[in-house]
């Protein structure tokens, strides 16, 4: 059985395969810190790691995807989730990587569908910790999107 952490390691392997070991090590450390903050319910650690990443590059796809989901699932702030979702969508659509449009559109649509009247409640938030005890929700999809965008500067050739 493939576990979620195996998928993350596969994504990291893709990054390593691109020849940038330093970037892969930074990514591994970032993911570990983020997951640790989530596991310990220390949301300040989660957000400070996301913000630190975005301070280096405000268009960082991984940071934007995680920020979008942080606001949706940790802070329960749909307005900020929608802002981050729009930023993420704009970055991907401006990247010219039309092969990634369906993935980002699916991620963003799921967030935009949630609003103030149907947002997650505190009990649902607590259930997320039961469902994802050791891993920030959406980390797999976010790392996958990031790794696909950064593995090559051009879409795959037919």
Secondary structure, 3 states (H helix, E strand, C coil): CCCHHHHHHHHHHHHHHCCCHHHHHHHHHHHHHHHHHHHCCCHHHHHHHHHHHHHHCCCCHHHHHHHHHHHHHCCCCHHHHHHHHHHHHHHHHHCCCHHHHHHHHHHHHHHHCCCCCCCCCHHHHHHHHHHCCCCCCCHHHHHHHHHHHHCCCCCCCC
